[in-house]
Amino acid sequence: MSMHLLIPDEQFPLAFRSVEHREGNILFNVSSSIILLEYGERKISEKVWLSFAQSNFLVSLHLLLKKIVAFREREELPPLHSNRQLILLNTQNKINGYTKIKRAYTTPPPEVYSPRDYNITIPPPNTNAVEGNGVYVFELNSVVDVILQNVNTLNVNNSEIHPWHMHRHDFWILGHAEGVFDPVKDPQNYNMVNPPLRNAVAVYPYEWTAICFKADNPGVWAFHCHVEAHFFMGMGVIFEEGIEKVGKLPAAAMGCGLIKNKIHMHN
């Protein structure tokens, strides 16, 4: 199901800009608005009042997304405790002179960096990176918290928006805030009452976003920025869970076109 998001364009007072997204519907008017997400016949979000008095369109959208919550008693709540916590740094590096977004990990990838020691407001002091094939391996049915920490790019005074998407899972959006994530204090302020359940979330400049998901789908799944150019530049990781329960995959499912031919050549 597609979601048609109608957003007022401040540059054209009587016009609306339509943004297409997956699932549900959001409709609101130019001034203050009631937001209500609907999935089929189920209403899953609380009513949210939002004013669009701000002249900055991005600021208005940012405020909107922070106010959307799950409809009480209609969605499963996240577990109170997780089995693992990953903190992923959204930054840029260079490999052989080419810019890569996010760090390329060796095997195994690191569980966490030192968040309180990293200055998110300046370009990374060490821009060098190496290629790797690291995969995050989770115990089947475990609960995983993932924190996306957005930082400065290679350019001074620059940080970008990244819409992260997870394959074959939905996750709870537990919280987000400006600045550096504190792995001890910030989880105490997570929304465990009515967090929205999604498969994509935006991470804003110099902010962090925390999500939680159940690793309950055997397989190997991508978690990546949905800006296509960023994905190609390496902004993504791989999650593996319950791989021992996956049988032999049919050859017809292994790639397509020229990629399929290359896969078959190596089998």
Buried (B, 14 or more C-beta within 10 A) or exposed (E): EEBEBBBBEBEEEEEBEEEEEEBBBBEBEEEEBEBBBBBEEEBBBBEBEBEBEEEEBEEBBBBBBBEBBBBEEEBEBBBEEBBBBBBBBBBBBEBEEEEBBBBBBEEEBBEEBEBEEBEBEEBBEEBEBEEEEBBBBBEBEBBBBBBBBBBBBBEEEEBBBBBBBBBEBBBBBBBBBEEBBBBEEBBEEBBBEBBBBBBBBBBBBBBBBBBBBBBEBBBBBEBBBBBEEBBEBBBBBBBBBBEEEEEEEEEEEEEEEEEBEEEEEEE
